[in-house]
Amino acid sequence: MSDRREVALQIKDFYHKAKIPLKLRVASGRTGFLKKLKVQIWGENELKKMENLSSRQRKDYIRKRLQNVSCLILAEGLLYPKIVKEEAKERRVALFVSEYSEEVCKERMKEVFSTFGSAQMTLSGGLLQIFGFGVLILGDSGVGKSESALELISRGHRFVCDDVVQIQKNAEGKLEGSALSLSRNFMEIRGLGIINIEKIFGTRSICSRTEIDLVIMLRRWEEGKEYDRLGLKFPESHDVLGVVIPKISIPVAPGRNMATLIEVACKVFLLKEKGYHAAEEISKKLDRVLSTR
């Protein structure tokens, strides 16, 4: 089976929007040329169908299928046959591969196309409500974002989504985040696989969507790198869809309790919003001590 969509969009723009929700990687072809986007999704059945054709029939079949197509996605991480690559190159068709099944690709494709023409995007990360405000957790792959989110949920904070966050700008110009419909309530934990947060922690642990008030960036600890120890540069800023959100970067190292650090970072941010800054207070105390000498 195949799925065809037509949108007036550059392929490179489609790729940037779809690479996270569909887990796409470029297999072959140019992704930057401007032409009306027509997408097809192929699965294992498509390849098996071609195996039963003669060499001539296979070539005619591929040419017919790729007619007026500008982008082809092969599901399940499968490899493109050489003849498909050759025909795609001749017709300037961009080839992509997705790790997901054909059915999942089609479902997520609907989500992707729904964002075209509006102030929306998807990010790789997690989103929770911590102490009542929305916290977007970003960071390096494998740094422990999902594990930290799971610990926070067990402490009573509310889960919005994991892995892929769908973000849109609302009528007030603020950012709201939610899960893709296919992955709603689900989280992937290494060693456990896919778990259902609602089934484990109950409906009160779930929040369907939330405004995004703060970004927590988890970075691997780099030996020898200088880190802000006083917090005088706190917080930083992070731009999403032209909206600047406060950001706190936390270095991750063995032995650090990331869930506790994220909670404390949120509390510190909340206090700063109310006008209190511990680093500034101690700096003022130090200035007073030095001025009396």
HELIX and SHEET records of a PDB file:
HELIX    1   1 ILE A   11  ALA A   18  1                                   8    
HELIX    2   2 GLU A   44  GLU A   51  1                                   8    
HELIX    3   3 SER A   55  ARG A   65  1                                  11    
HELIX    4   4 LYS A   82  GLU A   90  1                                   9    
HELIX    5   5 GLU A  102  SER A  114  1                                  13    
HELIX    6   6 LYS A  145  SER A  154  1                                  10    
HELIX    7   7 SER A  181  SER A  183  5                                   3    
HELIX    8   8 ILE A  197  PHE A  201  1                                   5    
HELIX    9   9 THR A  203  SER A  205  5                                   3    
HELIX   10  10 MET A  258  GLU A  273  1                                  16    
HELIX   11  11 ALA A  278  SER A  291  1                                  14    
SHEET    1   A 5 ARG A   5  VAL A   7  0                                        
SHEET    2   A 5 LEU A  37  TRP A  42 -1                                        
SHEET    3   A 5 CYS A  71  LEU A  74  1                                        
SHEET    4   A 5 ALA A  94  SER A  98  1                                        
SHEET    5   A 5 LEU A  24  SER A  28 -1                                        
SHEET    1   B 7 GLN A 120  SER A 124  0                                        
SHEET    2   B 7 VAL A 164  LYS A 169 -1                                        
SHEET    3   B 7 LEU A 175  SER A 178 -1                                        
SHEET    4   B 7 ARG A 209  ARG A 220 -1                                        
SHEET    5   B 7 PHE A 133  GLY A 139  1                                        
SHEET    6   B 7 GLY A 126  ILE A 130 -1                                        
SHEET    7   B 7 ARG A 158  CYS A 161 -1                                        
SHEET    1   C 6 GLN A 120  SER A 124  0                                        
SHEET    2   C 6 VAL A 164  LYS A 169 -1                                        
SHEET    3   C 6 LEU A 175  SER A 178 -1                                        
SHEET    4   C 6 ARG A 209  ARG A 220 -1                                        
SHEET    5   C 6 VAL A 243  VAL A 252  1                                        
SHEET    6   C 6 GLU A 236  VAL A 240 -1                                        
SHEET    1   D 2 PHE A 186  ILE A 189  0                                        
SHEET    2   D 2 GLY A 193  ASN A 196 -1                                        
END                                                                             
